[in-house]
């Protein structure tokens, strides 16, 4: 799997951090788009974890009815939505849906970012507190409040002891994504994941990629 060029700092933009460079996945081997195919642009707000997971999922599913372009833009949720809206305007009809994938983490005004995405017609897959919750749900339910990535990490390492957010291996999760979707859908109402801890809306994007 192609690696993301290494950046300094934390895995995603924090308060005060300037918006990072864009990294675009070039490893998805879907055939050229045909009429009726669902075309998705997914923009991830972290530099590696989400991209590696989604690349692995797309390759694992090999769904001929869906094409997925994945880009990474390490920055705040509001900056991410600004970038995604710009790509929508620039590319015109190239994509049927545009998704932003980001975490609540320590960011403020998440609700404002989500509301803005809705006004822009952009779908969001928000994890509260972080994407690793989605990974935990591949193995078991998790309904207890957890404040930060560091607090959640021990739960994930019970199942993936050598977990490294910079080098996620989708093979660790390929048998659990469907169960994770059911568990995640029970945690919060769709579109309200940013307001409920723990919760994650990644399941909705995964279902779209799977064509369900």
C-alpha positions as CSV (number, residue, x, y, z in Angstrom):
1,X,0.0,0.0,0.0
2,X,1.3,3.4,-0.9
3,X,2.6,5.4,2.1
4,X,1.7,9.0,2.8
5,X,4.8,11.4,2.8
6,X,5.9,12.0,6.4
7,X,4.9,15.2,8.0
8,X,6.1,16.6,11.3
9,X,3.7,17.1,14.2
10,X,0.6,15.2,15.3
11,X,-1.4,13.0,12.9
12,X,-4.1,15.7,12.3
13,X,-4.2,19.5,12.6
14,X,-4.9,20.8,16.1
15,X,-6.0,24.2,17.2
16,X,-3.6,26.9,15.9
17,X,-2.1,24.6,13.3
18,X,-2.1,25.8,9.7
19,X,-3.8,23.7,7.1
20,X,-1.4,21.1,5.8
21,X,-0.7,19.9,2.3
22,X,-3.0,17.7,0.3
23,X,-2.1,14.0,-0.3
24,X,-4.1,12.2,-2.9
25,X,-4.4,8.4,-3.1
26,X,-3.3,6.9,-6.4
27,X,-3.6,3.3,-5.6
28,X,-7.2,2.5,-6.2
29,X,-7.5,0.3,-9.2
30,X,-11.1,0.8,-10.2
31,X,-11.9,0.6,-13.9
32,X,-12.8,3.8,-15.8
33,X,-16.1,5.3,-14.7
34,X,-19.2,3.9,-16.5
35,X,-22.7,5.4,-16.6
36,X,-24.6,4.6,-13.3
37,X,-21.4,4.2,-11.3
38,X,-21.4,6.0,-7.9
39,X,-18.5,8.4,-7.8
40,X,-17.3,9.5,-4.4
41,X,-14.6,12.0,-3.4
42,X,-13.5,11.4,0.2
43,X,-11.3,14.1,1.9
44,X,-9.7,13.0,5.2
45,X,-8.7,15.5,7.9
46,X,-5.8,13.3,9.1
47,X,-2.7,12.4,7.2
48,X,-2.7,8.6,7.3
49,X,-5.1,6.5,9.4
50,X,-8.4,7.1,7.6
51,X,-6.8,7.0,4.2
52,X,-5.1,3.6,4.8
53,X,-8.3,2.2,6.2
54,X,-10.5,3.4,3.3
55,X,-8.0,2.3,0.7
56,X,-8.0,-1.1,2.2
57,X,-11.7,-1.2,2.3
58,X,-12.2,-0.2,-1.3
59,X,-9.7,-2.8,-2.5
60,X,-11.2,-5.5,-0.2
61,X,-14.8,-4.8,-1.4
62,X,-13.9,-4.3,-5.1
63,X,-17.4,-3.0,-5.7
64,X,-17.7,-2.3,-9.4
65,X,-20.7,0.0,-8.9
66,X,-18.6,2.6,-6.9
67,X,-15.4,4.5,-7.6
68,X,-13.7,6.3,-4.7
69,X,-11.1,9.1,-4.9
70,X,-9.3,9.6,-1.5
71,X,-7.5,12.8,-0.6
72,X,-5.9,13.8,2.7
73,X,-5.9,17.4,4.0
74,X,-4.5,17.6,7.6
75,X,-6.3,20.6,9.0
76,X,-9.3,21.6,11.1
77,X,-12.8,20.5,10.3
78,X,-13.9,23.9,9.1
79,X,-10.8,24.2,6.8
80,X,-11.5,20.7,5.5
81,X,-15.0,21.6,4.5
82,X,-13.7,24.8,2.8
83,X,-11.3,22.6,0.8
84,X,-14.0,20.1,-0.1
85,X,-16.4,22.8,-1.2
86,X,-13.7,24.2,-3.4
87,X,-13.0,20.8,-5.0
88,X,-16.8,20.4,-5.6
89,X,-16.9,23.7,-7.4
90,X,-13.7,23.1,-9.3
91,X,-14.5,19.6,-10.5
92,X,-18.2,20.2,-11.4
93,X,-20.0,17.0,-12.1
94,X,-16.9,14.7,-11.6
95,X,-18.4,13.3,-8.3
96,X,-21.8,12.3,-7.1
97,X,-21.0,12.8,-3.5
98,X,-18.3,14.5,-1.5
99,X,-17.5,13.3,2.0
100,X,-15.3,14.8,4.7
101,X,-13.9,12.5,7.4
102,X,-12.7,14.1,10.6
103,X,-12.6,13.7,14.4
104,X,-14.1,15.8,17.2
105,X,-10.9,15.4,19.3
106,X,-10.0,18.8,20.8
107,X,-11.6,21.0,18.1
108,X,-14.1,23.6,19.0
109,X,-17.2,24.6,17.0
110,X,-17.7,21.2,15.5
111,X,-21.4,21.7,15.3
112,X,-20.9,24.8,13.2
113,X,-18.6,22.8,10.9
114,X,-21.2,20.1,10.5
115,X,-24.0,22.6,9.9
116,X,-21.9,24.3,7.2
117,X,-21.2,21.0,5.5
118,X,-24.9,20.4,5.3
119,X,-25.5,23.8,3.7
120,X,-22.7,23.1,1.2
121,X,-24.2,19.7,0.3
122,X,-21.2,17.8,1.7
123,X,-21.6,14.6,3.6
124,X,-19.6,14.1,6.9
125,X,-18.3,11.1,8.7
126,X,-17.5,12.4,12.2
127,X,-15.9,10.3,14.9
128,X,-16.3,11.3,18.6
129,X,-13.7,11.4,20.0
130,X,-11.6,9.9,17.1
131,X,-11.5,7.5,14.2
132,X,-10.0,4.8,16.5
133,X,-13.5,4.3,18.0
134,X,-14.6,3.0,14.6
135,X,-11.7,0.5,14.7
136,X,-12.7,-0.7,18.2
137,X,-16.2,-1.4,17.0
138,X,-14.8,-3.9,14.5
139,X,-14.3,-6.2,17.5
140,X,-16.8,-5.3,20.2
141,X,-19.4,-2.8,21.4
142,X,-18.1,0.3,23.1
143,X,-20.6,2.6,24.8
144,X,-18.7,4.2,27.6
145,X,-17.7,7.8,27.3
146,X,-14.0,8.3,26.3
147,X,-12.5,11.7,26.2
148,X,-9.4,11.5,24.0
149,X,-7.4,9.3,21.6
150,X,-5.0,8.4,24.4
151,X,-7.9,7.2,26.5
152,X,-9.4,5.1,23.7
153,X,-6.1,3.6,22.5
154,X,-5.9,0.8,25.2
155,X,-9.3,-0.5,24.1
156,X,-8.1,-0.9,20.5
157,X,-4.7,-2.4,21.6
158,X,-6.6,-5.2,23.3
159,X,-7.5,-6.4,19.8
160,X,-4.6,-5.0,17.7
161,X,-1.6,-4.9,20.1
162,X,0.8,-3.5,17.5
163,X,-1.6,-0.8,16.3
164,X,0.2,2.2,14.7
165,X,-1.9,5.0,13.4
166,X,0.7,5.9,10.8
167,X,0.8,2.3,9.4
168,X,-2.7,0.9,9.6
169,X,-3.1,-2.5,8.0
170,X,-6.7,-3.1,6.8
171,X,-6.2,-6.9,7.1
172,X,-6.7,-6.4,10.9
173,X,-10.2,-5.1,10.2
174,X,-11.4,-6.8,7.0
175,X,-13.7,-9.3,8.8
176,X,-15.3,-6.8,11.2
177,X,-16.4,-3.8,9.1
178,X,-20.0,-5.0,8.7
179,X,-20.4,-5.7,12.4
180,X,-18.8,-2.3,13.2
181,X,-21.4,-0.6,11.1
182,X,-24.3,-2.1,13.1
183,X,-22.6,-1.2,16.4
184,X,-21.9,2.4,15.3
185,X,-25.4,2.9,14.0
186,X,-26.7,2.1,17.5
187,X,-24.6,4.8,19.2
188,X,-26.2,8.0,17.8
189,X,-28.8,9.3,15.4
190,X,-27.4,9.8,11.9
191,X,-25.9,13.2,11.6
192,X,-25.6,13.7,15.4
193,X,-22.4,11.9,15.9
194,X,-20.5,15.1,16.7
195,X,-22.7,15.7,19.7
196,X,-22.6,12.2,21.2
197,X,-19.6,10.5,22.8
198,X,-18.8,7.9,21.9
199,X,-20.1,7.8,18.4
200,X,-18.9,7.6,14.8
201,X,-20.6,8.3,11.4
202,X,-18.0,6.4,9.4
203,X,-20.5,3.5,9.1
204,X,-22.6,5.6,6.7
205,X,-19.6,6.2,4.4
206,X,-18.7,2.5,4.5
207,X,-22.2,1.5,3.6
208,X,-22.1,3.9,0.6
209,X,-18.8,2.4,-0.6
210,X,-20.2,-1.1,-0.1
211,X,-23.3,-0.1,-2.2
212,X,-25.7,-0.9,0.5
